[in-house]
Amino acid sequence: MSSVGPTPAAVLGSALQWAHQTAEGTMADVTDEIANRPAPGKANPIVSCYAHSVIAEDSVANGILQQ
């Protein structure tokens, strides 16, 4: 008996979708003023971290689509 499971691309796609929904839910109530406010110390503003996650998400999505 052979068991066929989800493909690696399907698993990665589901994880990407979950991460996207989590990020969007987190950012939903963040105003432009708060997002662009300089963080204390050496931390980056929220908008910089969010932009990094969007670019990373795009890279992963493109990797999935190219398979």
C-alpha positions as YAML, in Angstrom:
chain: A
units: angstrom
residues:
- id: 1
  name: MET
  ca: [0.00, 0.00, 0.00]
- id: 2
  name: SER
  ca: [1.46, 3.34, -1.05]
- id: 3
  name: SER
  ca: [0.71, 6.56, 0.78]
- id: 4
  name: VAL
  ca: [1.02, 9.81, -1.13]
- id: 5
  name: GLY
  ca: [1.41, 12.93, 0.95]
- id: 6
  name: PRO
  ca: [1.59, 16.60, 0.10]
- id: 7
  name: THR
  ca: [4.45, 17.79, -2.06]
- id: 8
  name: PRO
  ca: [7.20, 19.90, -0.50]
- id: 9
  name: ALA
  ca: [5.93, 22.88, -2.53]
- id: 10
  name: ALA
  ca: [2.42, 22.41, -1.10]
- id: 11
  name: VAL
  ca: [3.75, 22.28, 2.47]
- id: 12
  name: LEU
  ca: [5.91, 25.36, 1.90]
- id: 13
  name: GLY
  ca: [2.98, 27.16, 0.26]
- id: 14
  name: SER
  ca: [0.76, 26.44, 3.28]
- id: 15
  name: ALA
  ca: [3.45, 27.69, 5.65]
- id: 16
  name: LEU
  ca: [3.90, 30.82, 3.54]
- id: 17
  name: GLN
  ca: [0.15, 31.48, 3.56]
- id: 18
  name: TRP
  ca: [0.03, 31.10, 7.36]
- id: 19
  name: ALA
  ca: [3.02, 33.42, 7.81]
- id: 20
  name: HIS
  ca: [1.46, 36.00, 5.46]
- id: 21
  name: GLN
  ca: [-1.84, 35.96, 7.35]
- id: 22
  name: THR
  ca: [-0.01, 36.28, 10.67]
- id: 23
  name: ALA
  ca: [2.05, 39.25, 9.46]
- id: 24
  name: GLU
  ca: [-0.97, 41.01, 7.98]
- id: 25
  name: GLY
  ca: [-2.94, 40.46, 11.18]
- id: 26
  name: THR
  ca: [-0.08, 41.86, 13.23]
- id: 27
  name: MET
  ca: [0.32, 44.93, 11.02]
- id: 28
  name: ALA
  ca: [-3.42, 45.63, 10.66]
- id: 29
  name: ASP
  ca: [-3.55, 48.17, 13.50]
- id: 30
  name: VAL
  ca: [-0.10, 49.71, 13.03]
- id: 31
  name: THR
  ca: [-0.39, 53.32, 11.90]
- id: 32
  name: ASP
  ca: [2.07, 54.95, 9.49]
- id: 33
  name: GLU
  ca: [3.37, 57.06, 12.34]
- id: 34
  name: ILE
  ca: [4.15, 54.04, 14.51]
- id: 35
  name: ALA
  ca: [5.54, 52.01, 11.60]
- id: 36
  name: ASN
  ca: [8.01, 54.74, 10.67]
- id: 37
  name: ARG
  ca: [9.00, 55.77, 14.19]
- id: 38
  name: PRO
  ca: [12.72, 55.21, 14.87]
- id: 39
  name: ALA
  ca: [13.20, 52.33, 17.27]
- id: 40
  name: PRO
  ca: [15.31, 52.81, 20.37]
- id: 41
  name: GLY
  ca: [18.88, 51.62, 20.35]
- id: 42
  name: LYS
  ca: [20.08, 49.76, 17.27]
- id: 43
  name: ALA
  ca: [16.70, 48.26, 16.32]
- id: 44
  name: ASN
  ca: [15.13, 49.06, 12.95]
- id: 45
  name: PRO
  ca: [11.75, 50.78, 12.57]
- id: 46
  name: ILE
  ca: [8.77, 48.44, 12.16]
- id: 47
  name: VAL
  ca: [8.36, 49.38, 8.49]
- id: 48
  name: SER
  ca: [11.93, 48.25, 7.71]
- id: 49
  name: CYS
  ca: [11.35, 44.84, 9.28]
- id: 50
  name: TYR
  ca: [8.00, 44.53, 7.52]
- id: 51
  name: ALA
  ca: [9.57, 45.40, 4.15]
- id: 52
  name: HIS
  ca: [12.21, 42.72, 4.75]
- id: 53
  name: SER
  ca: [9.50, 40.11, 5.42]
- id: 54
  name: VAL
  ca: [7.56, 41.10, 2.29]
- id: 55
  name: ILE
  ca: [10.68, 40.74, 0.12]
- id: 56
  name: ALA
  ca: [11.48, 37.37, 1.72]
- id: 57
  name: GLU
  ca: [7.89, 36.22, 1.14]
- id: 58
  name: ASP
  ca: [8.15, 37.23, -2.49]
- id: 59
  name: SER
  ca: [11.38, 35.28, -2.89]
- id: 60
  name: VAL
  ca: [9.86, 32.14, -1.39]
- id: 61
  name: ALA
  ca: [6.72, 32.46, -3.53]
- id: 62
  name: ASN
  ca: [8.84, 32.84, -6.68]
- id: 63
  name: GLY
  ca: [10.85, 29.78, -5.67]
- id: 64
  name: ILE
  ca: [7.65, 27.75, -5.30]
- id: 65
  name: LEU
  ca: [6.31, 28.90, -8.66]
- id: 66
  name: GLN
  ca: [9.54, 28.05, -10.48]
- id: 67
  name: GLN
  ca: [9.39, 24.39, -9.46]
...
